[in-house]
Amino acid sequence: MHDEMTVFDHALTRPWTADKKYTLDPKHRWTESTCIKTNNMVAIGQENYYMSADGTIMPVRKGQRPPDLKYFKDWQR
């Protein structure tokens, strides 16, 4: 695959071009990566939970118990 990108900006004295070439490597193993900024998964003890936008921790599996409050010793109502 061949990719050529050109940027036109008034702050630059001339257009800036990047030229990238990609080749196939049959021995390469593709992996998945996630952006930590958007990862809402929380691990508490040995369990995984989902943190909603309002900060509520919710179970990720049907029948999963809520998190144990012993992990939140400094929290007060």
N, C-alpha and C positions, 0 to 999 in steps of 0.2 A: 504494500500500500504506500502511496506517495501523497503527502499532505503539504500544501504550500499555503501559508497564512501571511497576509499583508495588513499592516495597521496604518491607517491614515489619521493623523492627529495634528491639530494646529500648533501644538507645543513642540513638535518634532520638526527638524529642518528638512527632512525628507521622509518618505514612507519607509517603514521598517518591515522587513520580510524574514520569516522563518521558514525553512525548508526541511521537512522531516521525512525520512524513509523508514518504513517498517518492513521487516522480513519475517517469514515464518520459521520458527524453531520447533521442530517436532518433539524435542525432548523437554520443552517448557511445560510446566504444570501451572494451570491457571488457578488462582486463589481469589477468594472474595474478601473484600475489606469494607469496613463501615466507617462512617464519619462519627467520631465520638461526640461531636457537638449535638447531633440529632439522635443519639442513642438514649432511649428512655428506659432501658432495662437496668434493674438494680439487683445486686446479689446481697442477700442478708443470710448469714450462716451458710447453709448448703442449698438454699432455695433461691429461685429467681422470681422477681416481681416486676411489674410495669408501673412507672411513675407517670401519672397523668399531668396535663398542663397546669392544673391547680395544685400540684404537689401531693396528691393522694396516692398512696401505694396500694396497688391492686394485684391480686393473684393473676397468674398467666394461664393456669390450668383449671379446668372444671374440678371442683372438689378440693382445691388447694386451700390449706388453712391460712389465715392472716399471719403476718410476721409476729414473731415473739417479741414482747415488749422489753425483755431483758437487754436487748441491743440498744435501747433508747433510755438509758439511765438518767441523763440530764434533762429530759423532756418533762415539762410540767404543763398542766392545763391552765 
